């Protein structure tokens, strides 16, 4: 598996926040 960079994590976290917003 490739190590995720900080930017990758930001994309994942922001994407999750957008997804779970009502």
PDB file of N, CA, C, O and CB in Angstrom:
ATOM      1  N   UNK A   1       0.846  -1.214   0.000  1.00  0.00           N
ATOM      2  CA  UNK A   1       0.000   0.000   0.000  1.00  0.00           C
ATOM      3  C   UNK A   1       0.871   1.250   0.000  1.00  0.00           C
ATOM      4  O   UNK A   1       1.943   1.276   0.605  1.00  0.00           O
ATOM      5  CB  UNK A   1      -0.952   0.013   1.233  1.00  0.00           C
ATOM      6  N   UNK A   2       0.400   2.276  -0.681  1.00  0.00           N
ATOM      7  CA  UNK A   2       1.172   3.519  -0.721  1.00  0.00           C
ATOM      8  C   UNK A   2       0.881   4.364   0.507  1.00  0.00           C
ATOM      9  O   UNK A   2      -0.243   4.404   1.007  1.00  0.00           O
ATOM     10  CB  UNK A   2       0.858   4.313  -1.999  1.00  0.00           C
ATOM     11  N   UNK A   3       1.917   5.036   0.977  1.00  0.00           N
ATOM     12  CA  UNK A   3       1.712   5.905   2.147  1.00  0.00           C
ATOM     13  C   UNK A   3       0.993   7.174   1.713  1.00  0.00           C
ATOM     14  O   UNK A   3       1.392   7.831   0.752  1.00  0.00           O
ATOM     15  CB  UNK A   3       3.069   6.254   2.833  1.00  0.00           C
ATOM     16  N   UNK A   4      -0.066   7.506   2.429  1.00  0.00           N
ATOM     17  CA  UNK A   4      -0.817   8.704   2.080  1.00  0.00           C
ATOM     18  C   UNK A   4      -0.077   9.945   2.574  1.00  0.00           C
ATOM     19  O   UNK A   4       0.446   9.973   3.688  1.00  0.00           O
ATOM     20  CB  UNK A   4      -2.242   8.647   2.673  1.00  0.00           C
ATOM     21  N   UNK A   5      -0.046  10.957   1.733  1.00  0.00           N
ATOM     22  CA  UNK A   5       0.598  12.207   2.137  1.00  0.00           C
ATOM     23  C   UNK A   5      -0.408  13.044   2.916  1.00  0.00           C
ATOM     24  O   UNK A   5      -1.595  12.723   2.972  1.00  0.00           O
ATOM     25  CB  UNK A   5       1.138  12.993   0.900  1.00  0.00           C
ATOM     26  N   UNK A   6       0.082  14.112   3.508  1.00  0.00           N
ATOM     27  CA  UNK A   6      -0.814  14.975   4.280  1.00  0.00           C
ATOM     28  C   UNK A   6      -1.914  15.524   3.378  1.00  0.00           C
ATOM     29  O   UNK A   6      -3.065  15.644   3.800  1.00  0.00           O
ATOM     30  CB  UNK A   6      -0.028  16.134   4.941  1.00  0.00           C
ATOM     31  N   UNK A   7      -1.563  15.854   2.145  1.00  0.00           N
ATOM     32  CA  UNK A   7      -2.566  16.393   1.220  1.00  0.00           C
ATOM     33  C   UNK A   7      -3.617  15.343   0.903  1.00  0.00           C
ATOM     34  O   UNK A   7      -4.804  15.647   0.787  1.00  0.00           O
ATOM     35  CB  UNK A   7      -1.901  16.885  -0.079  1.00  0.00           C
ATOM     36  N   UNK A   8      -3.160  14.091   0.765  1.00  0.00           N
ATOM     37  CA  UNK A   8      -4.116  13.012   0.488  1.00  0.00           C
ATOM     38  C   UNK A   8      -5.095  12.882   1.639  1.00  0.00           C
ATOM     39  O   UNK A   8      -6.295  12.703   1.430  1.00  0.00           O
ATOM     40  CB  UNK A   8      -3.385  11.670   0.252  1.00  0.00           C
ATOM     41  N   UNK A   9      -4.576  12.975   2.858  1.00  0.00           N
ATOM     42  CA  UNK A   9      -5.449  12.860   4.025  1.00  0.00           C
ATOM     43  C   UNK A   9      -6.447  14.012   4.059  1.00  0.00           C
ATOM     44  O   UNK A   9      -7.614  13.824   4.403  1.00  0.00           O
ATOM     45  CB  UNK A   9      -4.620  12.833   5.322  1.00  0.00           C
ATOM     46  N   UNK A  10      -5.977  15.210   3.699  1.00  0.00           N
ATOM     47  CA  UNK A  10      -6.878  16.362   3.692  1.00  0.00           C
ATOM     48  C   UNK A  10      -8.019  16.129   2.699  1.00  0.00           C
ATOM     49  O   UNK A  10      -9.174  16.452   2.978  1.00  0.00           O
ATOM     50  CB  UNK A  10      -6.106  17.658   3.336  1.00  0.00           C
ATOM     51  N   UNK A  11      -7.676  15.563   1.535  1.00  0.00           N
ATOM     52  CA  UNK A  11      -8.712  15.291   0.536  1.00  0.00           C
ATOM     53  C   UNK A  11      -9.720  14.302   1.087  1.00  0.00           C
ATOM     54  O   UNK A  11     -10.926  14.475   0.910  1.00  0.00           O
ATOM     55  CB  UNK A  11      -8.092  14.751  -0.766  1.00  0.00           C
ATOM     56  N   UNK A  12      -9.233  13.265   1.756  1.00  0.00           N
ATOM     57  CA  UNK A  12     -10.126  12.240   2.311  1.00  0.00           C
ATOM     58  C   UNK A  12     -11.000  12.826   3.411  1.00  0.00           C
ATOM     59  O   UNK A  12     -12.210  12.600   3.446  1.00  0.00           O
ATOM     60  CB  UNK A  12      -9.315  11.051   2.858  1.00  0.00           C
ATOM     61  N   UNK A  13     -10.374  13.583   4.311  1.00  0.00           N
ATOM     62  CA  UNK A  13     -11.132  14.137   5.432  1.00  0.00           C
ATOM     63  C   UNK A  13     -12.166  15.144   4.947  1.00  0.00           C
ATOM     64  O   UNK A  13     -13.307  15.125   5.407  1.00  0.00           O
ATOM     65  CB  UNK A  13     -10.190  14.797   6.442  1.00  0.00           C
ATOM     66  N   UNK A  14     -11.785  16.013   4.033  1.00  0.00           N
ATOM     67  CA  UNK A  14     -12.736  17.014   3.539  1.00  0.00           C
ATOM     68  C   UNK A  14     -13.851  16.323   2.761  1.00  0.00           C
ATOM     69  O   UNK A  14     -15.009  16.732   2.841  1.00  0.00           O
ATOM     70  CB  UNK A  14     -12.020  18.066   2.646  1.00  0.00           C
ATOM     71  N   UNK A  15     -13.512  15.287   2.015  1.00  0.00           N
ATOM     72  CA  UNK A  15     -14.516  14.554   1.261  1.00  0.00           C
ATOM     73  C   UNK A  15     -15.508  13.895   2.209  1.00  0.00           C
ATOM     74  O   UNK A  15     -16.712  13.887   1.951  1.00  0.00           O
ATOM     75  CB  UNK A  15     -13.855  13.502   0.358  1.00  0.00           C
ATOM     76  N   UNK A  16     -14.996  13.341   3.314  1.00  0.00           N
ATOM     77  CA  UNK A  16     -15.863  12.680   4.291  1.00  0.00           C
ATOM     78  C   UNK A  16     -16.769  13.720   4.942  1.00  0.00           C
ATOM     79  O   UNK A  16     -17.954  13.468   5.156  1.00  0.00           O
ATOM     80  CB  UNK A  16     -15.023  11.928   5.368  1.00  0.00           C
ATOM     81  N   UNK A  17     -16.213  14.890   5.258  1.00  0.00           N
ATOM     82  CA  UNK A  17     -17.022  15.930   5.891  1.00  0.00           C
ATOM     83  C   UNK A  17     -18.149  16.362   4.962  1.00  0.00           C
ATOM     84  O   UNK A  17     -19.285  16.535   5.403  1.00  0.00           O
ATOM     85  CB  UNK A  17     -16.150  17.141   6.274  1.00  0.00           C
ATOM     86  N   UNK A  18     -17.848  16.535   3.701  1.00  0.00           N
ATOM     87  CA  UNK A  18     -18.874  16.937   2.735  1.00  0.00           C
ATOM     88  C   UNK A  18     -19.929  15.845   2.640  1.00  0.00           C
ATOM     89  O   UNK A  18     -21.123  16.131   2.555  1.00  0.00           O
ATOM     90  CB  UNK A  18     -18.249  17.220   1.338  1.00  0.00           C
ATOM     91  N   UNK A  19     -19.487  14.605   2.654  1.00  0.00           N
ATOM     92  CA  UNK A  19     -20.408  13.475   2.464  1.00  0.00           C
ATOM     93  C   UNK A  19     -21.377  13.353   3.629  1.00  0.00           C
ATOM     94  O   UNK A  19     -22.559  13.069   3.436  1.00  0.00           O
ATOM     95  CB  UNK A  19     -19.628  12.167   2.297  1.00  0.00           C
ATOM     96  N   UNK A  20     -20.871  13.568   4.844  1.00  0.00           N
ATOM     97  CA  UNK A  20     -21.723  13.327   6.020  1.00  0.00           C
ATOM     98  C   UNK A  20     -22.478  14.567   6.467  1.00  0.00           C
ATOM     99  O   UNK A  20     -23.227  14.521   7.443  1.00  0.00           O
ATOM    100  CB  UNK A  20     -20.885  12.816   7.168  1.00  0.00           C
ATOM    101  N   UNK A  21     -22.287  15.681   5.756  1.00  0.00           N
ATOM    102  CA  UNK A  21     -23.060  16.876   6.117  1.00  0.00           C
ATOM    103  C   UNK A  21     -24.517  16.683   5.723  1.00  0.00           C
ATOM    104  O   UNK A  21     -24.790  16.144   4.651  1.00  0.00           O
ATOM    105  CB  UNK A  21     -22.478  18.142   5.434  1.00  0.00           C
ATOM    106  N   UNK A  22     -25.446  17.102   6.549  1.00  0.00           N
ATOM    107  CA  UNK A  22     -26.877  16.958   6.262  1.00  0.00           C
ATOM    108  C   UNK A  22     -27.303  17.836   5.089  1.00  0.00           C
ATOM    109  O   UNK A  22     -28.475  17.837   4.713  1.00  0.00           O
ATOM    110  CB  UNK A  22     -27.705  17.308   7.501  1.00  0.00           C
TER     111      UNK A  22
END
